[in-house]
Amino acid sequence: MKTKERKEAVRLREEGNSLKEISELLQVSKSSVSLWVSAIELNQEAKTRLSKKITNGQIISAKRKKERTKAQLSAFYDKATEDFDSLGENAIMNKFFCSLLYICEGGKHGNAFVQFTNSDPKLIQSFLKLLLKSFKIEAEKFRVCVHLHDYHNVERQLRYWSQVSQIPRTQFIKPYIKKSEHHNIHNNYQGCCQIRYYSSEVNKELTMSGLACLDKIIGS
């Protein structure tokens, strides 16, 4: 039996060292250390010291995990960007991208007009850019209804969504204001932007193109 190591393990544990630290210092297995010190009751000072070490270890571990995740996401993004660029400018693909966005986020009110609603400015910008590229659109016929909470500054949000969409304020209709519980305010929430374009033909083509794309994906 490693009497010397066992006594040293007890001493180190009483000082507030972790099992892993003791194992590494004494060059013995962690399971042995755990067995040797299992009956020890730590005083408050040792408990506090050990707690801080565990907390610091968790913080370091979480930071490293976050860095690994960030690097992985960055690699995926770069690869996707490279793949996307390899497609080149393709009018047909643009139309399908637009149609798929519409199938996911477009209005489900029938085929009277085009309606696309989202709180993500990138999705609003992407849909509008693809729509203008893929269809014969008269930009002055766009109408925008912004959905806000009563804690929003209405004028500021209308300016924000006008800048995002590049649609003049004169084409914005009266915003929809929703009453909210003021203890649950989302500081970074800009509201929802609803884009409308009154063309049943464009609506039908968007919808059918999106459905055809989905059917091809399922059938492939």
N, CA and C atoms as a LAMMPS dump frame, in Angstrom:
ITEM: TIMESTEP
0
ITEM: NUMBER OF ATOMS
660
ITEM: BOX BOUNDS ff ff ff
-5.0000000000000000e+02 5.0000000000000000e+02
-5.0000000000000000e+02 5.0000000000000000e+02
-5.0000000000000000e+02 5.0000000000000000e+02
ITEM: ATOMS id mol type element x y z
1 1 1 N 0.84 -1.19 0
2 1 2 C 0 0 0
3 1 3 C 0.887 1.256 0
4 2 1 N 0.492 2.235 -0.754
5 2 2 C 1.27 3.467 -0.862
6 2 3 C 0.942 4.391 0.306
7 3 1 N 1.513 4.054 1.485
8 3 2 C 1.203 4.805 2.705
9 3 3 C 1.616 6.264 2.595
10 4 1 N 2.803 6.51 2.054
11 4 2 C 3.305 7.873 1.939
12 4 3 C 2.391 8.714 1.05
13 5 1 N 2.034 8.149 -0.1
14 5 2 C 1.163 8.869 -1.04
15 5 3 C -0.217 9.092 -0.438
16 6 1 N -0.695 8.097 0.316
17 6 2 C -2.018 8.218 0.924
18 6 3 C -2.048 9.363 1.935
19 7 1 N -1.012 9.445 2.787
20 7 2 C -0.95 10.531 3.778
21 7 3 C -0.871 11.897 3.089
22 8 1 N -0.072 11.93 2.004
23 8 2 C 0.071 13.201 1.28
24 8 3 C -1.241 13.592 0.596
25 9 1 N -1.966 12.59 0.11
26 9 2 C -3.262 12.844 -0.525
27 9 3 C -4.244 13.436 0.477
28 10 1 N -4.241 12.886 1.692
29 10 2 C -5.119 13.4 2.743
30 10 3 C -4.781 14.856 3.055
31 11 1 N -3.468 15.132 3.177
32 11 2 C -3.052 16.5 3.484
33 11 3 C -3.478 17.48 2.39
34 12 1 N -3.251 17.078 1.156
35 12 2 C -3.598 17.945 0.024
36 12 3 C -5.109 18.176 -0.074
37 13 1 N -5.857 17.117 0.241
38 13 2 C -7.314 17.241 0.195
39 13 3 C -7.803 18.197 1.267
40 14 1 N -7.22 18.096 2.45
41 14 2 C -7.61 18.97 3.554
42 14 3 C -7.302 20.44 3.257
43 15 1 N -6.34 20.646 2.35
44 15 2 C -6.009 22.016 1.943
45 15 3 C -6.974 22.548 0.876
46 16 1 N -7.822 21.655 0.371
47 16 2 C -8.807 22.086 -0.608
48 16 3 C -8.434 21.812 -2.047
49 17 1 N -7.539 20.843 -2.284
50 17 2 C -7.175 20.465 -3.647
51 17 3 C -8.183 19.476 -4.219
52 18 1 N -8.365 19.538 -5.513
53 18 2 C -9.31 18.638 -6.164
54 18 3 C -8.697 17.258 -6.348
55 19 1 N -9.541 16.262 -6.622
56 19 2 C -9.065 14.9 -6.852
57 19 3 C -8.098 14.855 -8.031
58 20 1 N -8.422 15.602 -9.084
59 20 2 C -7.577 15.611 -10.273
60 20 3 C -6.208 16.203 -9.955
61 21 1 N -6.193 17.297 -9.191
62 21 2 C -4.926 17.935 -8.828
63 21 3 C -4.051 16.995 -7.997
64 22 1 N -4.664 16.331 -7.032
65 22 2 C -3.917 15.404 -6.171
66 22 3 C -3.368 14.238 -6.995
67 23 1 N -4.204 13.725 -7.884
68 23 2 C -3.801 12.609 -8.733
69 23 3 C -2.589 12.985 -9.575
70 24 1 N -2.589 14.17 -10.136
71 24 2 C -1.49 14.616 -10.986
72 24 3 C -0.221 14.892 -10.17
73 25 1 N -0.41 15.476 -8.972
74 25 2 C 0.75 15.792 -8.125
75 25 3 C 1.458 14.526 -7.623
76 26 1 N 0.673 13.525 -7.256
77 26 2 C 1.24 12.312 -6.671
78 26 3 C 1.492 11.207 -7.685
79 27 1 N 1.052 11.447 -8.94
80 27 2 C 1.246 10.457 -9.996
81 27 3 C 0.592 9.122 -9.639
82 28 1 N -0.654 9.211 -9.122
83 28 2 C -1.444 8.015 -8.821
84 28 3 C -2.807 8.185 -9.478
85 29 1 N -3.542 7.101 -9.548
86 29 2 C -4.831 7.166 -10.227
87 29 3 C -5.842 8.004 -9.43
88 30 1 N -6.743 8.595 -10.152
89 30 2 C -7.771 9.409 -9.517
90 30 3 C -8.683 8.547 -8.645
91 31 1 N -8.914 7.308 -9.072
92 31 2 C -9.766 6.399 -8.289
93 31 3 C -9.132 6.081 -6.936
94 32 1 N -7.806 5.954 -6.909
95 32 2 C -7.111 5.697 -5.643
96 32 3 C -7.243 6.893 -4.706
97 33 1 N -7.041 8.069 -5.27
98 33 2 C -7.166 9.294 -4.474
99 33 3 C -8.565 9.404 -3.889
100 34 1 N -9.559 9.125 -4.72
101 34 2 C -10.95 9.211 -4.268
102 34 3 C -11.205 8.276 -3.082
103 35 1 N -10.632 7.089 -3.152
104 35 2 C -10.792 6.106 -2.074
105 35 3 C -10.093 6.574 -0.79
106 36 1 N -8.895 7.127 -0.935
107 36 2 C -8.107 7.54 0.218
108 36 3 C -8.743 8.704 0.985
109 37 1 N -9.373 9.616 0.256
110 37 2 C -9.85 10.866 0.892
111 37 3 C -11.366 10.889 1.079
112 38 1 N -12.031 9.768 0.814
113 38 2 C -13.495 9.752 0.834
114 38 3 C -14.1 10.101 2.196
115 39 1 N -13.371 9.801 3.265
116 39 2 C -13.919 10.023 4.609
117 39 3 C -13.589 11.406 5.171
118 40 1 N -12.825 12.174 4.43
119 40 2 C -12.384 13.477 4.938
120 40 3 C -13.508 14.5 4.866
121 41 1 N -13.709 15.21 5.968
122 41 2 C -14.657 16.314 5.997
123 41 3 C -13.871 17.615 5.917
124 42 1 N -14.087 18.367 4.885
125 42 2 C -13.339 19.605 4.674
126 42 3 C -13.866 20.716 5.566
127 43 1 N -12.935 21.555 6.053
128 43 2 C -13.382 22.743 6.791
129 43 3 C -13.865 23.792 5.795
130 44 1 N -14.441 24.874 6.291
131 44 2 C -15.057 25.876 5.421
132 44 3 C -14.039 26.521 4.494
133 45 1 N -12.844 26.776 4.995
134 45 2 C -11.804 27.399 4.165
135 45 3 C -11.444 26.505 2.983
136 46 1 N -11.287 25.2 3.26
137 46 2 C -10.95 24.251 2.203
138 46 3 C -12.097 24.114 1.198
139 47 1 N -13.337 24.108 1.723
140 47 2 C -14.508 24.025 0.838
141 47 3 C -14.568 25.222 -0.099
142 48 1 N -14.298 26.416 0.455
143 48 2 C -14.331 27.638 -0.347
144 48 3 C -13.261 27.607 -1.434
145 49 1 N -12.041 27.164 -1.049
146 49 2 C -10.939 27.091 -1.999
147 49 3 C -11.257 26.096 -3.123
148 50 1 N -11.797 24.949 -2.739
149 50 2 C -12.135 23.924 -3.727
150 50 3 C -13.253 24.389 -4.65
151 51 1 N -14.238 25.075 -4.066
152 51 2 C -15.363 25.582 -4.853
153 51 3 C -14.89 26.575 -5.91
154 52 1 N -13.936 27.441 -5.523
155 52 2 C -13.408 28.422 -6.462
156 52 3 C -12.658 27.736 -7.603
157 53 1 N -11.902 26.685 -7.253
158 53 2 C -11.168 25.964 -8.284
159 53 3 C -12.112 25.304 -9.284
160 54 1 N -13.174 24.701 -8.742
161 54 2 C -14.16 24.048 -9.612
162 54 3 C -14.825 25.069 -10.514
163 55 1 N -15.21 26.222 -9.92
164 55 2 C -15.86 27.276 -10.696
165 55 3 C -14.939 27.797 -11.787
166 56 1 N -13.671 28.057 -11.437
167 56 2 C -12.71 28.544 -12.421
168 56 3 C -12.487 27.518 -13.524
169 57 1 N -12.455 26.249 -13.13
170 57 2 C -12.298 25.188 -14.116
171 57 3 C -13.474 25.126 -15.072
172 58 1 N -14.67 25.316 -14.531
173 58 2 C -15.863 25.302 -15.366
174 58 3 C -15.86 26.471 -16.338
175 59 1 N -15.409 27.636 -15.841
176 59 2 C -15.352 28.829 -16.69
177 59 3 C -14.367 28.622 -17.84
178 60 1 N -13.192 28.081 -17.513
179 60 2 C -12.174 27.825 -18.54
180 60 3 C -12.686 26.805 -19.556
181 61 1 N -13.335 25.745 -19.024
182 61 2 C -13.873 24.703 -19.905
183 61 3 C -14.95 25.268 -20.828
184 62 1 N -15.821 26.092 -20.274
185 62 2 C -16.897 26.687 -21.075
186 62 3 C -16.325 27.614 -22.141
187 63 1 N -15.275 28.369 -21.766
188 63 2 C -14.636 29.279 -22.716
189 63 3 C -14.008 28.511 -23.867
190 64 1 N -13.331 27.413 -23.542
191 64 2 C -12.7 26.605 -24.583
192 64 3 C -13.743 25.978 -25.507
193 65 1 N -14.832 25.515 -24.901
194 65 2 C -15.913 24.924 -25.707
195 65 3 C -16.518 25.97 -26.637
196 66 1 N -16.687 27.182 -26.131
197 66 2 C -17.239 28.27 -26.94
198 66 3 C -16.315 28.602 -28.1
199 67 1 N -15.009 28.606 -27.834
200 67 2 C -14.033 28.888 -28.886
201 67 3 C -14.031 27.799 -29.949
202 68 1 N -14.156 26.535 -29.512
203 68 2 C -14.206 25.428 -30.469
204 68 3 C -15.457 25.524 -31.339
205 69 1 N -16.58 25.841 -30.707
206 69 2 C -17.837 25.975 -31.449
207 69 3 C -17.762 27.12 -32.449
208 70 1 N -17.174 28.218 -32.012
209 70 2 C -17.028 29.383 -32.895
210 70 3 C -16.174 29.053 -34.109
211 71 1 N -15.075 28.333 -33.884
212 71 2 C -14.191 27.938 -34.981
213 71 3 C -14.897 26.982 -35.941
214 72 1 N -15.675 26.056 -35.382
215 72 2 C -16.411 25.095 -36.204
216 72 3 C -17.466 25.803 -37.055
217 73 1 N -18.199 26.723 -36.443
218 73 2 C -19.216 27.468 -37.18
219 73 3 C -18.59 28.305 -38.286
220 74 1 N -17.463 28.91 -37.977
221 74 2 C -16.754 29.717 -38.97
222 74 3 C -16.319 28.871 -40.156
223 75 1 N -15.841 27.661 -39.879
224 75 2 C -15.412 26.758 -40.949
225 75 3 C -16.592 26.342 -41.823
226 76 1 N -17.725 26.031 -41.183
227 76 2 C -18.93 25.675 -41.94
228 76 3 C -19.392 26.838 -42.813
229 77 1 N -19.339 28.048 -42.233
230 77 2 C -19.771 29.25 -42.978
231 77 3 C -18.871 29.478 -44.192
232 78 1 N -17.562 29.369 -43.991
233 78 2 C -16.617 29.591 -45.095
234 78 3 C -16.816 28.566 -46.201
235 79 1 N -17.044 27.313 -45.805
236 79 2 C -17.261 26.254 -46.817
237 79 3 C -18.553 26.504 -47.585
238 80 1 N -19.615 26.895 -46.878
239 80 2 C -20.895 27.17 -47.541
240 80 3 C -20.766 28.364 -48.486
241 81 1 N -20.023 29.386 -48.064
242 81 2 C -19.797 30.552 -48.917
243 81 3 C -19.06 30.157 -50.189
244 82 1 N -18.055 29.314 -50.025
245 82 2 C -17.287 28.828 -51.179
246 82 3 C -18.18 28.03 -52.132
247 83 1 N -19.018 27.144 -51.573
248 83 2 C -19.928 26.346 -52.403
249 83 3 C -20.932 27.235 -53.127
250 84 1 N -21.45 28.244 -52.397
251 84 2 C -22.446 29.133 -52.996
252 84 3 C -21.828 29.929 -54.15
253 85 1 N -20.623 30.421 -53.933
254 85 2 C -19.948 31.204 -54.981
255 85 3 C -19.694 30.367 -56.225
256 86 1 N -19.503 29.067 -56.025
257 86 2 C -19.228 28.194 -57.169
258 86 3 C -20.451 28.042 -58.076
259 87 1 N -21.638 28.358 -57.546
260 87 2 C -22.854 28.265 -58.36
261 87 3 C -22.916 29.362 -59.411
262 88 1 N -22.308 30.518 -59.08
263 88 2 C -22.381 31.646 -59.996
264 88 3 C -23.761 32.289 -59.968
265 89 1 N -23.902 33.374 -60.712
266 89 2 C -25.198 34.061 -60.803
267 89 3 C -26.125 33.232 -61.68
268 90 1 N -27.22 32.767 -61.093
269 90 2 C -28.116 31.863 -61.792
270 90 3 C -29.558 32.305 -61.573
271 91 1 N -30.202 32.768 -62.652
272 91 2 C -31.551 33.323 -62.544
273 91 3 C -32.552 32.278 -62.064
274 92 1 N -32.391 31.051 -62.502
275 92 2 C -33.323 29.996 -62.108
276 92 3 C -33.179 29.679 -60.622
277 93 1 N -31.927 29.576 -60.158
278 93 2 C -31.698 29.316 -58.744
279 93 3 C -32.237 30.46 -57.883
280 94 1 N -32.034 31.686 -58.335
281 94 2 C -32.562 32.839 -57.604
282 94 3 C -34.074 32.722 -57.417
283 95 1 N -34.741 32.302 -58.47
284 95 2 C -36.194 32.168 -58.413
285 95 3 C -36.615 31.072 -57.438
286 96 1 N -35.883 29.972 -57.454
287 96 2 C -36.208 28.887 -56.517
288 96 3 C -35.916 29.288 -55.073
289 97 1 N -34.796 29.988 -54.844
290 97 2 C -34.488 30.468 -53.493
291 97 3 C -35.615 31.367 -52.988
292 98 1 N -36.041 32.275 -53.856
293 98 2 C -37.117 33.201 -53.498
294 98 3 C -38.4 32.441 -53.187
295 99 1 N -38.711 31.461 -54.01
296 99 2 C -39.939 30.684 -53.832
297 99 3 C -39.914 29.868 -52.541
298 100 1 N -38.746 29.299 -52.215
299 100 2 C -38.632 28.531 -50.977
300 100 3 C -38.78 29.435 -49.754
301 101 1 N -38.193 30.627 -49.813
302 101 2 C -38.383 31.588 -48.722
303 101 3 C -39.861 31.909 -48.558
304 102 1 N -40.54 32.044 -49.679
305 102 2 C -41.958 32.398 -49.624
306 102 3 C -42.801 31.259 -49.066
307 103 1 N -42.475 30.028 -49.453
308 103 2 C -43.193 28.873 -48.92
309 103 3 C -43.036 28.817 -47.4
310 104 1 N -41.84 29.163 -46.907
311 104 2 C -41.575 29.094 -45.46
312 104 3 C -42.193 30.256 -44.699
313 105 1 N -42.059 31.475 -45.206
314 105 2 C -42.426 32.661 -44.439
315 105 3 C -43.509 33.514 -45.08
316 106 1 N -44.006 33.097 -46.237
317 106 2 C -45.03 33.886 -46.921
318 106 3 C -46.4 33.734 -46.295
319 107 1 N -47.306 34.628 -46.685
320 107 2 C -48.664 34.612 -46.151
321 107 3 C -49.437 33.385 -46.593
322 108 1 N -50.238 32.851 -45.699
323 108 2 C -51.05 31.658 -45.994
324 108 3 C -52.523 32.073 -46.092
325 109 1 N -52.768 33.102 -46.893
326 109 2 C -54.106 33.702 -46.949
327 109 3 C -54.792 33.459 -48.285
328 110 1 N -54.255 32.554 -49.079
329 110 2 C -54.802 32.357 -50.416
330 110 3 C -53.859 32.957 -51.44
331 111 1 N -54.358 33.231 -52.644
332 111 2 C -53.474 33.677 -53.717
333 111 3 C -53.788 35.079 -54.225
334 112 1 N -54.391 35.906 -53.38
335 112 2 C -54.779 37.245 -53.823
336 112 3 C -53.588 38.177 -53.991
337 113 1 N -52.581 38.059 -53.102
338 113 2 C -51.418 38.949 -53.175
339 113 3 C -50.231 38.32 -52.455
340 114 1 N -49.073 38.888 -52.689
341 114 2 C -47.838 38.429 -52.051
342 114 3 C -47.726 39.084 -50.673
343 115 1 N -47.419 38.27 -49.655
344 115 2 C -47.229 38.809 -48.305
345 115 3 C -46.104 38.033 -47.626
346 116 1 N -45.092 38.748 -47.197
347 116 2 C -43.923 38.132 -46.564
348 116 3 C -43.637 38.871 -45.269
349 117 1 N -43.643 38.138 -44.149
350 117 2 C -43.477 38.762 -42.835
351 117 3 C -42.329 38.124 -42.076
352 118 1 N -41.449 38.955 -41.522
353 118 2 C -40.369 38.424 -40.706
354 118 3 C -39.763 39.516 -39.848
355 119 1 N -39.143 39.1 -38.739
356 119 2 C -38.467 40.051 -37.858
357 119 3 C -36.968 40.109 -38.132
358 120 1 N -36.47 39.222 -38.996
359 120 2 C -35.048 39.185 -39.323
360 120 3 C -34.777 40.083 -40.531
361 121 1 N -34.021 41.154 -40.356
362 121 2 C -33.774 42.063 -41.479
363 121 3 C -33.084 41.393 -42.661
364 122 1 N -32.23 40.392 -42.398
365 122 2 C -31.545 39.708 -43.492
366 122 3 C -32.527 38.928 -44.362
367 123 1 N -33.532 38.324 -43.736
368 123 2 C -34.53 37.583 -44.505
369 123 3 C -35.383 38.533 -45.338
370 124 1 N -35.744 39.668 -44.759
371 124 2 C -36.514 40.674 -45.5
372 124 3 C -35.712 41.149 -46.708
373 125 1 N -34.446 41.489 -46.492
374 125 2 C -33.604 41.967 -47.579
375 125 3 C -33.386 40.899 -48.64
376 126 1 N -33.163 39.657 -48.215
377 126 2 C -32.926 38.568 -49.164
378 126 3 C -34.156 38.316 -50.027
379 127 1 N -35.321 38.273 -49.385
380 127 2 C -36.548 38.018 -50.142
381 127 3 C -36.789 39.116 -51.168
382 128 1 N -36.654 40.361 -50.753
383 128 2 C -36.901 41.483 -51.675
384 128 3 C -35.911 41.479 -52.832
385 129 1 N -34.63 41.222 -52.527
386 129 2 C -33.617 41.214 -53.581
387 129 3 C -33.895 40.11 -54.597
388 130 1 N -34.225 38.916 -54.097
389 130 2 C -34.525 37.795 -54.994
390 130 3 C -35.816 38.027 -55.767
391 131 1 N -36.79 38.618 -55.11
392 131 2 C -38.07 38.902 -55.781
393 131 3 C -37.864 39.869 -56.934
394 132 1 N -37.112 40.925 -56.704
395 132 2 C -36.866 41.928 -57.745
396 132 3 C -36.04 41.351 -58.883
397 133 1 N -35.155 40.392 -58.586
398 133 2 C -34.349 39.765 -59.628
399 133 3 C -35.145 38.768 -60.464
400 134 1 N -36.123 38.121 -59.816
401 134 2 C -36.768 36.956 -60.432
402 134 3 C -38.107 37.248 -61.098
403 135 1 N -38.718 38.375 -60.771
404 135 2 C -40.049 38.68 -61.298
405 135 3 C -40.103 40.12 -61.797
406 136 1 N -41.049 40.386 -62.658
407 136 2 C -41.27 41.758 -63.13
408 136 3 C -42.075 42.495 -62.063
409 137 1 N -41.37 43.256 -61.262
410 137 2 C -41.965 43.918 -60.113
411 137 3 C -41.941 45.43 -60.295
412 138 1 N -43.044 46.054 -60.007
413 138 2 C -43.103 47.523 -59.985
414 138 3 C -42.922 47.959 -58.531
415 139 1 N -41.72 48.43 -58.227
416 139 2 C -41.333 48.69 -56.841
417 139 3 C -42.254 49.672 -56.134
418 140 1 N -42.831 50.579 -56.862
419 140 2 C -43.704 51.58 -56.228
420 140 3 C -45.015 50.975 -55.726
421 141 1 N -45.283 49.727 -56.084
422 141 2 C -46.516 49.073 -55.644
423 141 3 C -46.34 48.282 -54.346
424 142 1 N -45.122 48.274 -53.802
425 142 2 C -44.922 47.638 -52.5
426 142 3 C -45.646 48.419 -51.409
427 143 1 N -46.182 47.678 -50.456
428 143 2 C -46.742 48.301 -49.258
429 143 3 C -46.149 47.563 -48.056
430 144 1 N -45.92 48.302 -46.987
431 144 2 C -45.278 47.719 -45.811
432 144 3 C -46.1 48.015 -44.561
433 145 1 N -46.373 46.972 -43.793
434 145 2 C -47.033 47.127 -42.498
435 145 3 C -46.089 46.587 -41.426
436 146 1 N -45.701 47.447 -40.502
437 146 2 C -44.778 47.044 -39.447
438 146 3 C -45.571 46.69 -38.189
439 147 1 N -45.293 45.533 -37.622
440 147 2 C -45.941 45.072 -36.392
441 147 3 C -45.031 45.395 -35.211
442 148 1 N -45.529 46.182 -34.28
443 148 2 C -44.728 46.639 -33.152
444 148 3 C -45.444 46.394 -31.835
445 149 1 N -44.687 46.486 -30.746
446 149 2 C -45.276 46.495 -29.412
447 149 3 C -45.45 47.941 -28.961
448 150 1 N -46.289 48.144 -27.976
449 150 2 C -46.571 49.522 -27.557
450 150 3 C -45.398 50.181 -26.841
451 151 1 N -44.336 49.433 -26.544
452 151 2 C -43.16 50.057 -25.943
453 151 3 C -42.183 50.586 -26.999
454 152 1 N -42.435 50.287 -28.279
455 152 2 C -41.558 50.754 -29.336
456 152 3 C -41.748 52.248 -29.614
457 153 1 N -40.673 52.872 -30.083
458 153 2 C -40.756 54.211 -30.653
459 153 3 C -41.159 54.031 -32.119
460 154 1 N -42.397 54.349 -32.433
461 154 2 C -42.958 54.023 -33.751
462 154 3 C -42.16 54.656 -34.883
463 155 1 N -41.878 55.942 -34.793
464 155 2 C -41.173 56.632 -35.87
465 155 3 C -39.785 56.056 -36.099
466 156 1 N -39.105 55.737 -35.014
467 156 2 C -37.76 55.175 -35.143
468 156 3 C -37.798 53.819 -35.832
469 157 1 N -38.777 52.986 -35.479
470 157 2 C -38.881 51.658 -36.082
471 157 3 C -39.296 51.724 -37.546
472 158 1 N -40.136 52.674 -37.882
473 158 2 C -40.519 52.823 -39.288
474 158 3 C -39.313 53.25 -40.12
475 159 1 N -38.498 54.138 -39.574
476 159 2 C -37.276 54.541 -40.277
477 159 3 C -36.335 53.348 -40.432
478 160 1 N -36.251 52.552 -39.378
479 160 2 C -35.381 51.376 -39.403
480 160 3 C -35.796 50.423 -40.523
481 161 1 N -37.073 50.068 -40.59
482 161 2 C -37.53 49.099 -41.587
483 161 3 C -37.543 49.683 -43
484 162 1 N -37.688 50.993 -43.108
485 162 2 C -37.577 51.631 -44.416
486 162 3 C -36.146 51.526 -44.93
487 163 1 N -35.185 51.705 -44.033
488 163 2 C -33.779 51.581 -44.409
489 163 3 C -33.439 50.137 -44.763
490 164 1 N -33.946 49.173 -43.982
491 164 2 C -33.687 47.755 -44.245
492 164 3 C -34.252 47.335 -45.597
493 165 1 N -35.488 47.701 -45.85
494 165 2 C -36.192 47.247 -47.054
495 165 3 C -35.91 48.098 -48.284
496 166 1 N -35.373 49.311 -48.047
497 166 2 C -35.172 50.279 -49.137
498 166 3 C -36.497 50.641 -49.817
499 167 1 N -37.569 50.581 -49.039
500 167 2 C -38.892 51.008 -49.507
501 167 3 C -39.208 52.335 -48.834
502 168 1 N -39.588 53.359 -49.602
503 168 2 C -39.839 54.687 -49.026
504 168 3 C -40.934 54.66 -47.965
505 169 1 N -40.827 55.557 -47.005
506 169 2 C -41.825 55.656 -45.944
507 169 3 C -43.223 55.94 -46.488
508 170 1 N -43.296 56.58 -47.633
509 170 2 C -44.606 56.901 -48.216
510 170 3 C -45.381 55.646 -48.596
511 171 1 N -44.692 54.509 -48.687
512 171 2 C -45.346 53.258 -49.046
513 171 3 C -45.646 52.387 -47.824
514 172 1 N -45.435 52.96 -46.634
515 172 2 C -45.766 52.263 -45.396
516 172 3 C -47.198 52.611 -44.996
517 173 1 N -47.95 51.595 -44.618
518 173 2 C -49.302 51.842 -44.127
519 173 3 C -49.264 51.933 -42.601
520 174 1 N -50.386 52.189 -41.995
521 174 2 C -50.453 52.352 -40.545
522 174 3 C -49.94 51.099 -39.847
523 175 1 N -48.988 51.243 -38.927
524 175 2 C -48.428 50.069 -38.25
525 175 3 C -49.438 49.42 -37.31
526 176 1 N -49.224 48.133 -37.095
527 176 2 C -50.052 47.4 -36.135
528 176 3 C -49.343 47.431 -34.784
529 177 1 N -50.005 47.934 -33.758
530 177 2 C -49.415 48.063 -32.431
531 177 3 C -50.066 47.057 -31.489
532 178 1 N -49.232 46.21 -30.908
533 178 2 C -49.72 45.191 -29.985
534 178 3 C -49.407 45.583 -28.548
535 179 1 N -50.394 45.468 -27.67
536 179 2 C -50.164 45.751 -26.257
537 179 3 C -49.289 44.664 -25.666
538 180 1 N -48.402 45.074 -24.779
539 180 2 C -47.464 44.112 -24.209
540 180 3 C -47.379 44.263 -22.7
541 181 1 N -46.852 43.214 -22.072
542 181 2 C -46.527 43.28 -20.656
543 181 3 C -45.183 43.985 -20.536
544 182 1 N -45.164 45.156 -19.937
545 182 2 C -43.957 45.985 -19.972
546 182 3 C -42.813 45.436 -19.138
547 183 1 N -43.065 44.403 -18.341
548 183 2 C -41.965 43.783 -17.613
549 183 3 C -41.218 42.789 -18.496
550 184 1 N -41.738 42.557 -19.715
551 184 2 C -41.128 41.581 -20.621
552 184 3 C -40.715 42.267 -21.923
553 185 1 N -39.88 43.29 -21.799
554 185 2 C -39.45 44.08 -22.947
555 185 3 C -38.19 43.463 -23.56
556 186 1 N -38.214 43.269 -24.881
557 186 2 C -37.059 42.745 -25.604
558 186 3 C -36.332 43.92 -26.258
559 187 1 N -35.203 44.303 -25.669
560 187 2 C -34.531 45.525 -26.098
561 187 3 C -34.034 45.478 -27.542
562 188 1 N -33.662 44.306 -28.021
563 188 2 C -33.113 44.199 -29.379
564 188 3 C -34.155 43.801 -30.425
565 189 1 N -35.405 43.703 -29.999
566 189 2 C -36.458 43.296 -30.929
567 189 3 C -36.935 44.517 -31.713
568 190 1 N -36.822 44.447 -33.033
569 190 2 C -37.163 45.592 -33.885
570 190 3 C -38.587 45.541 -34.427
571 191 1 N -39.355 44.544 -34.009
572 191 2 C -40.692 44.37 -34.56
573 191 3 C -40.66 43.468 -35.789
574 192 1 N -41.831 43.247 -36.384
575 192 2 C -41.936 42.439 -37.603
576 192 3 C -42.263 43.34 -38.783
577 193 1 N -41.635 43.042 -39.897
578 193 2 C -41.895 43.8 -41.121
579 193 3 C -42.7 42.918 -42.076
580 194 1 N -43.846 43.419 -42.488
581 194 2 C -44.705 42.673 -43.413
582 194 3 C -44.697 43.367 -44.772
583 195 1 N -44.145 42.682 -45.752
584 195 2 C -44.077 43.205 -47.116
585 195 3 C -45.284 42.702 -47.898
586 196 1 N -45.952 43.612 -48.553
587 196 2 C -47.099 43.23 -49.392
588 196 3 C -46.882 43.711 -50.829
589 197 1 N -47.265 42.855 -51.764
590 197 2 C -47.232 43.23 -53.178
591 197 3 C -48.488 42.657 -53.811
592 198 1 N -49.333 43.527 -54.294
593 198 2 C -50.66 43.1 -54.736
594 198 3 C -50.629 42.613 -56.183
595 199 1 N -50.303 41.333 -56.307
596 199 2 C -50.307 40.658 -57.599
597 199 3 C -50.614 39.189 -57.364
598 200 1 N -51.791 38.766 -57.773
599 200 2 C -52.153 37.359 -57.603
600 200 3 C -51.301 36.465 -58.495
601 201 1 N -50.869 37.002 -59.652
602 201 2 C -50.063 36.208 -60.576
603 201 3 C -48.694 35.884 -59.97
604 202 1 N -48.042 36.895 -59.389
605 202 2 C -46.737 36.668 -58.763
606 202 3 C -46.889 35.725 -57.569
607 203 1 N -47.959 35.908 -56.815
608 203 2 C -48.218 35.026 -55.675
609 203 3 C -48.337 33.573 -56.117
610 204 1 N -49.104 33.345 -57.159
611 204 2 C -49.312 31.979 -57.648
612 204 3 C -48.013 31.368 -58.156
613 205 1 N -47.232 32.176 -58.88
614 205 2 C -45.977 31.647 -59.434
615 205 3 C -44.984 31.336 -58.317
616 206 1 N -44.907 32.224 -57.324
617 206 2 C -44.035 31.981 -56.17
618 206 3 C -44.421 30.684 -55.464
619 207 1 N -45.706 30.54 -55.206
620 207 2 C -46.195 29.38 -54.466
621 207 3 C -45.958 28.085 -55.233
622 208 1 N -46.299 28.088 -56.511
623 208 2 C -46.145 26.874 -57.31
624 208 3 C -44.677 26.524 -57.534
625 209 1 N -43.821 27.533 -57.697
626 209 2 C -42.387 27.269 -57.85
627 209 3 C -41.823 26.645 -56.582
628 210 1 N -42.254 27.164 -55.441
629 210 2 C -41.806 26.623 -54.167
630 210 3 C -42.272 25.197 -53.957
631 211 1 N -43.526 24.928 -54.275
632 211 2 C -44.069 23.575 -54.129
633 211 3 C -43.388 22.592 -55.071
634 212 1 N -43.122 23.038 -56.306
635 212 2 C -42.432 22.184 -57.272
636 212 3 C -41.038 21.834 -56.781
637 213 1 N -40.363 22.826 -56.189
638 213 2 C -39.022 22.591 -55.652
639 213 3 C -39.064 21.578 -54.518
640 214 1 N -40.04 21.725 -53.618
641 214 2 C -40.186 20.775 -52.515
642 214 3 C -40.472 19.363 -53.033
643 215 1 N -41.35 19.263 -54.028
644 215 2 C -41.686 17.952 -54.579
645 215 3 C -40.48 17.29 -55.216
646 216 1 N -39.643 18.099 -55.886
647 216 2 C -38.437 17.554 -56.506
648 216 3 C -37.459 17.058 -55.438
649 217 1 N -37.353 17.819 -54.344
650 217 2 C -36.448 17.422 -53.258
651 217 3 C -36.92 16.105 -52.643
652 218 1 N -38.215 16.004 -52.399
653 218 2 C -38.77 14.792 -51.785
654 218 3 C -38.623 13.599 -52.73
655 219 1 N -38.817 13.87 -54.035
656 219 2 C -38.784 12.784 -55.015
657 219 3 C -37.396 12.354 -55.419
658 220 1 N -36.39 13.181 -55.089
659 220 2 C -35.025 12.854 -55.541
660 220 3 C -34.387 11.806 -54.648
